[in-house]
Amino acid sequence: MLDSQDNSNQIKELNKIFCQYIFKPDSLTKNESDNLTNVVNSAIKLKEWHVPYEIITEKIYATNMENLEEIPNSVQEKLVNIRAIDNQDISRINKVRDDTVRHVHLAIVQKKYIDSNLKQAKEELEQIKDIKDSIYSDFIAILGIFTAITFATFGGLQLIGNIFGKLNRFSFKNIGGVLMLGSIYLLGMYLILIALLIGISKLNNRKYYLSNNSIYVLTTSFITIFTFGFGLVDKIFSTHVLFWMLIAFILIMWIIVIRKILKKSA
């Protein structure tokens, strides 16, 4: 039992020194090369000893990818100087040399394969993360847009209902006042809606763009409703100069809007 334990401890020590020498970054000195020769010759005398594949694999796996291609030549260079002390051990020495270099190559192939799979797995995880973030962003955007539209719609309907509810009698003047107030309110609600959409886009790290055509249509529509209401308040056949100036301005703006829309569609 004690002999078995002693052999095990001796083998561990021999393996440690063996791997320490063959994986040394620089070339071995003559003294180190002689020590490696003695270690290998002592190891092959033990029946339980074999090339320490597990330690070699661990060393290779702990090495950076940039240095992998240099390892086999370095190990071969250190093992080529090993000589058998006993001529009967020449074949075993050669076998240790060949098995060690072969396992180094095998461990390198395994490491490359594992690293490649790990890299692919990380890329797939990043894609999954991007998809998850995109789903969250889209969910926030949809929820925010729905909330903004609901707020604007119900708020607008309530205000318009209150305005029309206060009309005691039907008259062009009253209708004109409602249209003027309604146009101002609709413009305000649209600006609030735009502000909400911009805020939502910033939460999702995106940018909300308002096209020039949308701005022209919005402005022209607001002025048209306001002017029509003003005309009703001041009597629809009014000769008020401001009214007709607004009419002319509206016509010009609608011409510009139509030309821009036609130009974009073309």
Secondary structure, 3 states (H helix, E strand, C coil): CHHHHHHHHHHHHHHHHHHHHHCCCCCCCHHHHHHHHHHHHHHCCCCCCCCCHHHHHHHHHCCCHHHHHHHHHHHHHHHCCCCCCCHHHHHHHHHHHHHHHHHHHHHHHHHHHHHHHHHHHHHHHHHHHHHHHHHHHHHHHHHHHHHHHHHHHHHHHHHHHHHHHCCCCCCHHHHHHHHHHHHHHHHHHHHHHHHHHHHHHHHCCCCCCCCHHHHHHHHHHHHHHHHHHHHHHCCCCCCCHHHHHHHHHHHHHHHHHHHHHHHHHC
